[in-house]
Amino acid sequence: MTSPFPSAPPLQLLLSAQAPLAARAQQAEPGWLTADEEARLAGMQHAARRQEFMACRWALRHLLAMGNNTPASDWRLDAPEGRAPHLNA
């Protein structure tokens, strides 16, 4: 079966429990989050929400890196309150 989107990159999924992703994110070098993301993280009052935020940002960067054969640290994201992350070009 041929793809209806011939120029689209292959779909990549990351299936993982949240806790291991959050642990990897917490062990990362400082500065992997943008200032915007750091500010948003600092405003989160619940530990579970902070863990979710870090795990999701870690996973997103690694999926972008795998799909583009680049280091995860190359991907800078903005963190608008109440909105999905977007690339900071």
Secondary structure, 3 states (H helix, E strand, C coil): CCCCCCCCCCCCCCCCCHHHHHHHHHHCCCCCCCHHHHHHHHCCCCHHHHHHHHHHHHHHHHHHHHHHCCCHHHCCEECCCCCCCEECC
